[in-house]
Amino acid sequence: MSPPSTTFRSALRSGRVLLGTLVTSDAGAVAETLAIAGWDWLFIDCEHAALNVADAQRLLQAIGGRTHAVIRIPDQSETSIKQALDTGCSGVIVPQVNTAEQARNVARFARYPPIGGRSVGIARAQGYGSQFAEYTSHANDDVAVIVQAEHADAVSNIDSILATEGIDAVFVGPYDLSGSLGLVGQVTHPAVRAAVSAISRACRAHDAPWGLFGLTPDSIHDSVVNGATLLAVGSDLSMLLSASRAARDQMSSANVRPRFRRFRPGDADAVMRLHREALESTDAFITVDGYYDDLEAIDHHYLRDGGEFLVGELDGEIVAIGGVAIHPGGVAEVRRMRVAPVLQGNGIGRRLLRLLEKAAADAGCATVELDTTVNQRAAQKLFDSSGYEEVRRGDKGGGLETIFYVKSLAPASLEPAPPLAP
């Protein structure tokens, strides 16, 4: 994204809403990602987060001027203010400014002479000396000085604080404010809301920008309605936590399983469990090599003989392709394939068959052999329409005639398997 076209101080004075979030991690990639995400400003928290001024400077370097970045310093000291500004940040947020005298000191420490007493140094803000004259000539006009009103005393003194020359905006700290009122963490309590309203009214009367922090967008909605324009919502790590939990919950609620999973000898118990689960949960079940009333004996036997099962999920239904034998001669043999009508009716049967063909081709097989009994007309129709050639008929037991099919898996004849439904 393009760098901001104006200074942060100018943006504050414009009256437009500025959307930001807290940076609490010292990982440069996190700050860089937030800048790329398009926030109007980033709030680097050196008061409550485990960040120092060196961490803040590295975060600014990662942000790379893509957006405005403001440092909340740990205290009101001259050293904290000058070190933060020398990193080249867009401004400072100073905590616990409760009186006009404190506000005057903050403004003085943040401005170069003759209007202030900011100490003159050569650091990143001055291009390490290469942009010294340019920076020092514009810093007083460009740097934003924001004081936090987060105590009952600040509410009482808000008019005199706002009358202080050099204070550009007020940022409400609702959590500390609630603590000063004996209501720790109760930021929606009527007394806390009343204090925030008193600050907002004073800011409007002084034509001063104001804003506040909220954990969620909903938590600051009323303040936006009341004229707040400097907004910080959540933090880098709170958003990571929220998104991670949401993804986990979505995956859990969807009962997500691997699309297709191979089972080999030694996995018989897992195969049996999935077979039983499928039989109990749905009629839309495909199995190979065996009858439903004797699955356990046949499947255990086949696994011991070196067979392989693919078990997975299609369109929310558990399916199993059992008895897929990969022979040394390059033939994938499917001992018996049943295609339930519900599967054939919505096209899953054809898609599942192509997935089987792809698995055989990936294993290096040139041919797929499969069979079905004469009473399985849905399967016969599927095989006939999918390029399979009937090669013979015979009796495999059970009193029903069996039809044997073969298909070549030459590259030219293989159609891509349709994608699984999300």
SVG drawing of the C-alpha trace seen along z (x, -y; Angstrom):
<svg xmlns="http://www.w3.org/2000/svg" viewBox="-31 -30 56 100">
<polyline fill="none" stroke="black" stroke-width="0.4" points="0.0,0.0 1.1,-3.6 2.5,-5.6 0.3,-8.2 0.0,-11.4 -0.2,-13.6 1.3,-13.6 -0.5,-11.9 -1.0,-15.3 -2.7,-16.6 -4.9,-13.5 -6.0,-14.1 -7.0,-17.6 -8.9,-16.7 -11.7,-15.2 -11.8,-11.9 -12.1,-8.6 -8.7,-6.9 -8.8,-3.2 -6.0,-1.5 -5.0,1.4 -2.4,2.1 0.9,3.7 2.1,5.7 4.4,8.3 8.0,7.5 7.8,9.6 8.5,7.3 6.5,9.6 3.4,9.0 3.7,5.2 4.4,5.4 1.4,7.5 -0.9,5.1 0.5,2.2 -0.2,4.2 -3.7,4.9 -4.5,1.2 -5.0,-0.2 -4.8,-4.0 -2.5,-3.9 -0.7,-1.5 -0.5,-1.9 2.9,-0.5 2.4,0.2 5.5,-0.3 3.5,-0.9 1.8,2.5 3.4,4.7 6.9,6.2 8.4,3.6 11.1,1.1 12.2,-1.8 14.6,0.4 11.8,2.9 9.6,0.0 12.2,-1.2 12.6,2.3 8.8,2.4 8.8,-1.0 11.5,0.3 9.2,3.3 6.2,1.1 8.3,-0.8 6.2,-4.0 3.2,-2.1 1.0,-3.7 1.2,-6.0 2.8,-4.5 2.4,-6.1 4.3,-4.9 2.6,-4.8 5.5,-5.5 5.6,-4.0 5.6,-7.3 5.6,-11.1 9.3,-11.6 11.4,-13.7 13.7,-10.7 10.8,-8.5 9.3,-11.2 12.6,-12.2 13.7,-8.6 10.4,-7.6 10.3,-10.6 13.9,-10.0 12.8,-6.6 10.9,-8.5 7.4,-7.6 4.4,-9.7 3.8,-10.8 3.5,-9.8 0.7,-8.7 1.5,-9.7 -0.3,-7.9 -2.0,-9.2 -2.0,-12.9 -4.3,-14.1 -3.5,-17.8 -2.8,-20.9 0.8,-21.1 1.5,-17.5 0.1,-18.3 2.4,-21.4 5.4,-19.4 4.5,-16.7 4.0,-19.4 7.3,-21.0 9.3,-17.8 7.9,-16.9 8.7,-20.3 12.0,-21.7 13.0,-25.2 12.0,-27.9 8.4,-26.7 9.5,-23.7 12.5,-22.1 12.9,-18.8 16.5,-17.7 18.3,-17.6 19.8,-14.3 20.8,-12.5 19.0,-9.2 16.7,-7.4 14.2,-10.3 16.9,-12.5 18.1,-10.0 21.1,-9.3 22.3,-12.8 21.5,-12.7 18.2,-14.5 18.9,-16.5 18.0,-20.0 14.9,-18.8 13.6,-16.9 14.3,-19.5 12.7,-22.2 9.4,-20.3 9.1,-18.2 7.2,-20.7 4.5,-20.9 4.5,-17.2 4.8,-15.2 1.5,-14.4 1.3,-14.7 -1.6,-12.7 -2.4,-12.6 -4.4,-9.9 -7.3,-10.7 -7.7,-7.6 -8.3,-8.7 -11.0,-10.4 -8.7,-13.4 -8.2,-13.8 -12.0,-14.0 -12.1,-16.7 -9.3,-18.7 -10.2,-17.9 -10.9,-21.5 -7.6,-22.8 -5.8,-19.9 -7.4,-20.7 -6.5,-24.3 -2.8,-23.5 -0.9,-24.6 0.7,-21.7 -1.7,-19.0 -3.1,-17.5 -5.7,-14.9 -7.0,-13.1 -7.1,-9.3 -9.4,-7.8 -8.2,-4.7 -11.4,-3.1 -9.9,-0.3 -7.7,-2.5 -10.5,-5.0 -12.8,-2.3 -10.1,-1.4 -9.8,-4.9 -13.6,-4.9 -13.4,-1.7 -14.9,0.3 -12.0,2.2 -12.7,3.6 -16.4,2.5 -16.0,0.3 -19.8,0.4 -20.8,-0.7 -22.9,-3.8 -20.3,-5.8 -17.6,-4.9 -19.8,-5.8 -20.6,-9.1 -16.9,-9.9 -16.2,-9.1 -19.1,-11.3 -17.8,-14.2 -14.4,-13.9 -16.1,-13.7 -18.2,-16.8 -15.2,-18.8 -13.3,-17.7 -16.1,-18.8 -16.2,-22.2 -12.5,-22.7 -12.7,-21.3 -10.1,-18.7 -9.9,-15.2 -10.5,-12.4 -10.7,-8.6 -10.4,-5.5 -9.5,-1.8 -12.0,1.0 -11.6,4.8 -14.1,5.1 -15.7,2.8 -19.0,3.1 -17.5,1.9 -16.7,-1.6 -19.7,-2.1 -21.4,-4.6 -18.2,-6.6 -18.0,-6.9 -21.6,-8.2 -20.4,-10.8 -17.6,-12.0 -14.6,-9.8 -12.3,-9.8 -9.0,-8.3 -9.9,-4.6 -7.9,-1.6 -9.6,1.8 -8.1,5.0 -4.5,5.9 -2.3,8.0 -2.3,11.0 -6.0,10.7 -6.9,10.8 -4.5,13.8 -6.2,15.6 -9.7,14.8 -9.0,15.9 -7.3,19.1 -10.2,20.0 -12.7,19.2 -10.9,21.5 -10.5,24.2 -14.2,24.0 -15.3,24.0 -13.2,27.0 -14.5,28.8 -18.1,28.0 -17.7,29.2 -16.3,32.5 -13.6,32.3 -11.7,35.4 -8.9,36.1 -10.4,36.3 -8.8,39.7 -6.6,41.6 -4.7,44.8 -4.9,47.8 -2.6,50.7 -2.0,53.9 -1.9,53.1 -4.6,50.5 -7.5,52.9 -9.1,51.6 -9.2,48.1 -10.7,49.4 -13.4,51.3 -14.2,48.2 -14.8,46.0 -16.8,48.8 -19.1,49.1 -19.4,45.3 -20.3,45.0 -22.9,47.8 -24.5,46.2 -24.6,42.7 -25.6,42.9 -26.8,45.2 -24.5,43.3 -21.7,45.7 -19.4,47.3 -17.4,50.4 -15.4,52.9 -14.5,56.5 -17.1,57.8 -20.7,58.0 -22.0,55.7 -22.8,58.6 -19.2,59.9 -17.1,56.8 -14.8,57.5 -13.7,60.9 -13.2,60.1 -11.5,56.7 -9.1,58.2 -8.3,61.0 -7.7,58.6 -5.4,56.4 -3.4,59.3 -3.0,60.3 -1.4,57.0 -4.5,55.1 -5.0,51.4 -8.1,49.3 -8.8,45.7 -11.2,44.2 -12.4,40.6 -15.2,38.2 -17.1,36.9 -19.7,34.1 -20.2,34.8 -20.6,38.6 -18.1,41.1 -17.0,43.4 -14.5,46.2 -12.9,47.8 -11.7,51.1 -9.6,53.9 -7.6,51.7 -4.7,54.1 -1.7,52.7 -0.2,55.6 3.5,55.8 2.2,56.2 0.9,52.7 -2.8,53.5 -5.1,51.9 -7.7,54.5 -10.9,53.6 -12.5,56.8 -16.1,55.7 -17.6,52.2 -21.0,51.3 -22.4,47.9 -25.4,46.9 -28.2,45.3 -28.0,42.1 -24.4,41.7 -25.0,42.5 -28.0,40.1 -26.0,37.0 -22.8,37.8 -20.6,38.8 -20.2,42.3 -18.4,41.1 -16.2,38.7 -15.2,41.3 -14.4,43.7 -12.1,41.1 -10.4,40.5 -9.7,44.2 -8.3,44.1 -6.1,41.2 -4.8,43.1 -4.0,46.1 -2.2,43.9 -0.2,42.2 0.9,45.6 2.2,46.4 -0.6,48.7 -1.5,48.9 -4.8,50.7 -7.7,50.8 -9.7,54.0 -12.9,54.1 -16.1,56.2 -19.7,56.0 -22.5,58.5 -25.3,58.5 -27.9,57.1 -25.8,53.9 -27.2,52.1 -26.1,48.6 -22.5,49.8 -22.7,51.4 -24.1,48.1 -21.3,46.2 -18.6,48.4 -20.0,48.6 -20.2,44.8 -16.7,44.3 -14.6,46.0 -14.5,49.5 -14.7,52.5 -16.4,55.7 -13.9,58.5 -15.7,61.5 -18.4,62.9 -18.1,65.6 -19.1,66.7 -17.2,65.4 -19.5,67.1 -22.7,66.1 -24.8,67.4 -24.7,64.2 -23.0,63.8 -20.1,61.3 -19.1,58.9 -15.4,58.1 -14.3,54.7 -10.9,53.3 -9.8,49.8 -6.5,48.6 -4.9,45.7 -2.9,44.4 -2.3,40.6 -4.5,39.8 -7.5,41.6 -7.3,40.3 -9.8,37.5 -8.9,35.2 -10.9,36.1 -13.4,33.5 -12.6,31.5 -14.1,32.5 -16.8,30.3 -15.5,27.9"/>
</svg>
